[in-house]
Amino acid sequence: MSKARVRYAPSPTGIPHIGNIRTALFNYLFVKNPKNSGDFILRIEDTDQNRLVPQAVEKIKESLNLLGLVPDEEYHQSKRLEIYKKHLEVLKEKSLVYEDESAWRFKVEKSHDLEWDDIVHGTVKFSSDVIEDFIIIKSDGYPTYHFASVIDDHDMQISHVFRGDEWISSTPKHLLLYQSFGWEPPKFVHLPPILGEGHKKLSKRDGAKSVIEYIDEGYLPEALVNFLAFLGWSPKDEREIFSLEELTHEFSLDRINKNSPIFNVEKLKWFSREWIKKMPDEKLSELIHKKYPDYELSKIIQTLPAVKDRINTVADFKEIAELFFKEPDSKDNLKDISVSSEILKRLILELEKIDWSEEKISAVVSAVMEENKLSKAQMYRSIGIALSGKLVTPPIFSSMEILGKDETLARLKACEQK
């Protein structure tokens, strides 16, 4: 096995969640490192016919493609049944299997020590005494995971097997199968599971959603890749922002952490915010327009500079920038306007006199504020509520300039008359 070859081998029993995709990412980053320049294989492990979910394969591929993890090869185990049957015959000839209720079991030799050097956990040892004779071909003629994965990994010349810690206890069975065929096993990289809040198993509430769901929620693919890479791995220095290409150059097996990483949604938001800041306005505007097609692209481009630093995801744009696209439809927050109608009248009167620019708007608002001994918090908050109906808005003066003189005055007058 002179060439590095890895496989991401999901079962099409649903849409893979974010932790499952992390395994795919680590496979990809390792094998696409220039020192390895190997192949990334997608292998659909669809031998459990009772658990197959329609469209799951398409969703698996979509999840990978969204993050730029494009496979070099693709295989489906359900199309390789003859290969497994052929290898069953080999074991029959060696008297290493026996039939049990139409299934076939592998005979486990007792008092036999099994060990391997795990890339993450170091030397791992098991005794064959704790392993029962296990099924390799089910009564329906389909192979079990243990049998099919070993044959496929050898047949596809897989050099490194990345998978979750939960498979450590199954690895001795795989080693027995490798030995029975006289094959050299690949190197094993067992990854600690991602944990949720309270160091418990990652749940939907903690963030165990799919890549597709996160993209739909407005997170950038670049942010998801960056975030997932840091769940159980760290670079050589303090740098945190990496593109997929940069990660392939930086990634190394010796920097995978033995301890379980904690899924932190706030950290994901931070990565997303940093990638939004890096993205050219034109490209980001197009993403926003794709998500909110009712918003004119030209208007998005115009308003983006005022809100870009305040959004964590593409979806946040609507919440922050909605005032530019529609009038406030709720006056629920009018009670939070802390300036009197007389002061609003005074502000409107002074604004009516000026040529409309952010600089002159700022000067008028500051003058009225000082004249009435108001704090910035009082004045800015009240204007923001009047313009948007919300407590959180983009910067006030740039918002007023973008809205235009007529629209700004109309909204202030609507609140002044309440």
C-alpha positions in Angstrom: 0.0 0.0 0.0 2.4 2.6 -1.2 -0.3 5.2 -1.9 -2.5 6.7 0.7 -6.1 5.7 0.2 -9.0 6.4 2.6 -12.7 5.7 2.6 -15.8 7.5 4.0 -18.2 4.6 4.5 -21.7 5.8 5.6 -24.8 3.6 5.8 -27.7 5.2 3.9 -30.0 5.0 6.9 -30.6 8.8 7.0 -28.9 12.1 6.5 -25.5 12.0 8.1 -25.2 14.5 11.0 -22.4 16.8 11.6 -20.3 14.4 13.7 -20.4 11.8 11.0 -19.3 14.3 8.4 -16.3 15.2 10.6 -15.0 11.7 9.9 -15.3 12.3 6.2 -13.5 15.6 6.6 -10.6 14.1 8.5 -10.3 11.4 5.9 -10.2 14.1 3.2 -7.7 16.4 4.9 -5.3 13.6 5.6 -5.3 12.0 2.1 -5.2 15.3 0.2 -2.2 16.6 2.2 0.5 17.1 -0.5 2.7 14.6 1.4 0.1 11.9 0.8 -1.7 13.0 -2.5 -3.9 10.0 -2.2 -7.5 9.0 -3.0 -10.7 9.8 -1.1 -13.3 7.1 -1.6 -17.0 7.2 -0.9 -18.3 3.7 -0.1 -22.0 3.3 0.5 -22.5 0.5 3.0 -26.0 -0.5 2.1 -26.0 -4.2 3.1 -28.6 -3.7 5.8 -31.6 -3.7 3.5 -34.2 -3.3 6.3 -32.8 0.1 7.4 -32.3 1.8 4.0 -33.9 5.3 3.7 -35.0 6.6 0.3 -32.8 9.5 -1.0 -30.3 9.0 1.8 -27.5 8.3 -0.7 -28.3 11.6 -2.5 -28.2 13.5 0.8 -24.9 11.9 1.7 -23.4 13.1 -1.6 -25.0 16.5 -1.2 -23.5 16.9 2.3 -20.0 16.1 1.0 -20.3 18.3 -2.1 -21.6 21.3 0.0 -18.3 21.2 1.9 -16.1 20.6 -1.2 -15.3 17.0 -0.2 -15.4 15.5 -3.6 -14.7 11.7 -3.8 -12.3 10.3 -6.3 -14.1 6.9 -6.4 -17.5 5.6 -5.4 -18.7 2.1 -4.5 -21.9 0.5 -3.3 -21.6 -2.7 -1.2 -25.0 -4.0 -2.5 -23.4 -4.2 -5.9 -20.5 -6.3 -4.6 -22.3 -9.4 -3.3 -20.5 -11.8 -5.6 -17.2 -10.6 -4.2 -18.3 -11.4 -0.6 -19.6 -14.8 -1.6 -16.3 -15.6 -3.3 -14.4 -14.8 -0.1 -16.9 -16.8 2.0 -15.9 -19.8 -0.1 -12.3 -19.2 0.7 -13.1 -19.4 4.4 -15.2 -22.5 3.9 -12.2 -24.2 2.3 -10.1 -23.3 5.3 -12.9 -24.6 7.7 -13.0 -21.2 9.4 -16.8 -20.8 9.2 -19.9 -22.8 9.8 -23.5 -22.5 8.9 -26.0 -21.4 11.6 -29.7 -21.1 10.7 -28.9 -20.1 7.1 -26.3 -17.6 8.3 -22.6 -18.1 8.4 -20.4 -17.6 11.4 -16.7 -17.2 11.7 -14.9 -19.5 14.2 -13.0 -17.5 16.7 -9.8 -19.2 17.9 -9.6 -18.8 21.7 -6.6 -17.9 23.9 -5.4 -15.7 21.1 -4.0 -12.1 21.7 -5.0 -9.4 19.3 -3.4 -5.9 19.3 -2.7 -3.0 17.0 -1.1 0.4 17.1 -3.9 2.9 16.9 -2.9 6.2 15.4 -4.8 8.1 18.1 -4.8 5.7 21.1 -1.5 3.9 20.8 -1.3 0.2 21.5 -4.7 -1.5 22.0 -4.9 -5.1 23.1 -7.8 -7.6 23.2 -8.0 -11.3 24.0 -10.0 -13.5 21.6 -11.6 -15.1 24.7 -14.0 -12.2 24.9 -15.1 -12.6 21.2 -17.9 -15.0 20.3 -18.2 -16.7 16.9 -19.7 -13.9 14.9 -21.9 -13.8 11.8 -20.2 -12.7 8.6 -23.1 -13.6 6.1 -26.6 -13.1 7.2 -29.5 -15.4 6.4 -30.6 -13.0 3.6 -27.3 -13.5 1.8 -26.0 -10.1 2.6 -22.7 -9.7 4.5 -22.4 -8.1 7.9 -20.4 -4.9 8.4 -17.5 -6.8 9.8 -17.1 -9.0 6.8 -17.8 -6.6 4.0 -15.7 -3.7 5.3 -12.6 -5.9 5.8 -12.9 -7.4 2.2 -13.6 -3.9 0.8 -10.8 -2.2 2.6 -8.3 -4.8 1.3 -9.8 -4.9 -2.2 -9.7 -1.1 -2.4 -6.2 -0.9 -1.0 -7.3 1.3 1.9 -4.2 2.5 3.8 -5.9 4.2 6.8 -9.3 3.6 8.3 -10.8 6.6 10.1 -13.8 5.9 12.2 -15.4 6.6 15.6 -14.2 5.2 18.9 -17.3 3.0 19.1 -15.7 0.7 16.5 -12.6 -0.1 18.7 -14.4 -3.1 20.2 -15.1 -4.5 16.7 -11.5 -4.1 15.5 -10.4 -7.4 17.0 -13.0 -9.2 14.8 -11.6 -7.4 11.8 -8.0 -8.4 12.7 -9.1 -12.0 12.9 -10.6 -11.8 9.4 -7.4 -10.1 8.0 -5.4 -12.9 9.5 -7.6 -15.6 8.1 -7.1 -14.3 4.6 -3.4 -13.6 5.2 -3.8 -9.9 4.5 -2.0 -7.0 6.1 -4.5 -4.7 7.9 -4.6 -1.0 7.3 -3.7 1.6 10.0 -6.6 2.4 12.3 -7.5 6.0 13.3 -10.2 5.8 15.9 -11.7 9.3 16.6 -13.1 10.3 20.0 -16.8 11.2 19.7 -18.0 14.8 19.7 -19.9 15.6 22.9 -22.6 18.0 23.7 -23.4 20.2 26.6 -22.5 18.6 29.9 -20.1 16.2 28.2 -23.0 14.0 27.2 -23.6 12.3 23.9 -24.2 14.9 21.2 -27.9 15.4 20.7 -30.0 17.4 18.2 -30.4 20.1 20.8 -26.7 20.4 21.1 -26.0 20.6 17.4 -26.2 17.1 16.0 -27.8 18.3 12.8 -26.8 17.7 9.2 -24.6 19.8 7.0 -27.7 20.5 4.8 -29.6 21.9 7.8 -26.7 24.1 8.8 -26.4 25.5 5.3 -30.2 26.1 5.2 -29.8 28.0 8.4 -27.3 30.4 6.7 -23.9 29.0 7.8 -21.2 29.2 5.2 -19.6 26.0 4.0 -16.2 27.5 4.7 -17.2 28.1 8.3 -18.5 24.5 8.8 -15.3 23.0 7.4 -13.2 25.3 9.6 -15.3 24.5 12.7 -15.4 20.7 12.1 -11.6 20.5 11.6 -11.1 21.9 15.1 -13.3 19.3 16.7 -10.6 17.0 17.8 -7.6 18.4 15.9 -5.5 21.5 16.3 -2.8 23.2 14.2 0.8 23.8 15.2 0.2 27.5 16.2 -2.6 29.7 17.4 -4.1 30.4 14.0 -7.8 29.5 13.7 -9.0 30.6 10.3 -8.2 28.0 7.5 -9.7 27.3 4.1 -10.2 23.7 3.0 -7.1 24.0 0.9 -5.1 25.4 3.7 -6.3 22.7 6.1 -5.1 19.9 3.7 -1.6 21.4 4.0 -1.8 21.8 7.8 -3.5 18.6 8.8 -1.4 15.8 10.4 -2.4 12.7 12.3 -0.1 13.5 15.3 -2.3 16.5 16.2 -5.5 14.6 16.6 -6.6 14.9 20.2 -7.3 11.7 22.3 -10.0 13.6 24.3 -13.6 14.1 23.0 -14.2 17.6 21.7 -17.2 19.6 22.8 -19.6 21.0 20.3 -20.0 24.7 20.9 -22.6 26.5 18.7 -21.2 29.9 19.7 -17.8 28.9 18.3 -19.5 27.8 15.1 -21.2 31.3 14.9 -17.8 32.9 15.5 -16.2 30.9 12.6 -19.2 31.9 10.4 -18.9 35.6 11.3 -15.2 35.6 10.5 -15.8 34.0 7.1 -18.6 36.4 6.4 -16.2 39.3 7.1 -13.7 37.7 4.6 -16.2 37.2 1.8 -16.4 39.8 -1.0 -19.6 41.8 -0.7 -20.7 40.9 -4.2 -20.5 37.1 -3.5 -22.1 37.5 -0.1 -24.9 39.6 -1.6 -25.6 36.8 -4.1 -25.8 34.3 -1.3 -28.3 36.5 0.5 -30.3 37.0 -2.6 -30.4 33.3 -3.2 -31.8 32.8 0.3 -34.2 35.8 0.1 -35.1 36.1 -3.6 -37.8 38.7 -2.8 -35.0 41.1 -1.9 -33.6 43.0 -4.8 -30.0 42.2 -5.4 -29.0 45.8 -6.0 -30.7 46.8 -2.7 -28.8 44.0 -0.9 -25.5 45.2 -2.3 -26.4 48.8 -1.2 -27.3 47.8 2.4 -24.7 45.1 3.0 -21.9 47.4 4.3 -24.2 48.6 7.1 -24.9 45.1 8.4 -22.0 42.9 7.4 -20.2 43.2 10.7 -23.4 42.4 12.6 -24.4 39.1 11.1 -23.2 35.6 12.0 -25.0 33.8 9.2 -26.6 34.6 5.8 -30.0 34.1 7.5 -29.2 36.9 10.0 -29.4 39.4 7.2 -33.2 39.4 7.2 -33.5 40.1 10.9 -31.0 42.9 10.9 -31.7 44.5 7.5 -35.4 44.0 7.1 -36.1 47.7 7.8 -34.6 48.5 4.3 -37.0 46.2 2.5 -40.3 46.7 4.3 -42.0 49.1 6.7 -42.3 48.1 10.3 -45.4 45.9 10.6 -45.6 45.9 14.4 -45.7 48.7 16.9 -45.2 46.4 19.8 -41.9 48.0 20.7 -43.2 51.6 20.6 -43.3 51.5 24.4 -39.5 51.2 24.4 -39.2 54.6 22.7 -37.9 56.7 25.5 -38.0 60.2 24.0 -41.1 62.3 24.0 -43.2 63.1 20.9 -42.1 66.7 21.3 -38.5 65.7 20.9 -39.4 63.6 17.9 -41.1 66.6 16.3 -38.1 68.7 16.9 -35.8 66.0 15.4 -38.1 65.7 12.3 -38.1 69.5 11.9 -34.3 69.7 11.9 -33.9 66.7 9.6 -36.3 68.3 7.1 -33.9 71.2 6.6 -30.7 69.3 5.6 -29.3 67.7 2.5 -29.4 64.0 3.1 -26.0 62.5 4.1 -24.8 60.4 7.0 -22.6 63.2 8.2 -25.3 65.8 8.3 -27.8 63.4 9.8 -25.4 62.7 12.6 -24.9 66.4 13.3 -28.6 67.0 13.6 -29.2 64.0 15.9 -26.3 65.0 18.1 -27.6 68.6 18.4 -31.1 67.5 19.3 -29.7 65.0 21.8 -27.5 67.6 23.5 -30.2 70.2 23.5 -32.5 67.8 25.4 -29.8 66.3 27.6 -30.4 62.8 26.2 -28.0 59.9 26.3 -26.9 58.1 23.1 -28.6 55.0 24.3 -31.9 56.8 24.6 -31.7 58.6 21.3 -30.3 55.9 19.1 -32.5 53.2 20.5 -35.6 55.4 20.0 -34.8 56.2 16.4 -33.9 52.6 15.7 -37.3 51.4 17.0 -39.1 54.1 15.0 -37.4 53.0 11.8 -37.5 49.3 12.2 -40.0 48.3 14.9 -37.1 46.3 16.5 -34.7 46.7 19.3 -31.7 45.7 17.2 -30.8 47.6 14.1 -27.8 48.4 11.9 -25.9 51.6 12.6 -28.5 54.4 12.9 -27.0 57.1 10.7 -26.0 54.9 7.8 -29.5 53.2 8.0 -31.2 56.6 7.7 -29.0 57.5 4.8 -29.8 54.3 3.0 -33.6 54.5 3.7 -33.6 58.0 2.2 -35.0 61.3 3.5 -38.6 60.8 2.6 -38.9 57.3 4.0 -37.0 58.1 7.2 -39.2 61.1 8.0 -42.3 59.2 7.2 -41.4 56.5 9.7 -40.4 59.0 12.4 -43.7 60.9 11.9 -45.7 57.7 12.2 -44.2 57.1 15.6 -44.4 60.8 16.7 -48.2 60.7 16.0 -48.8 57.6 18.2 
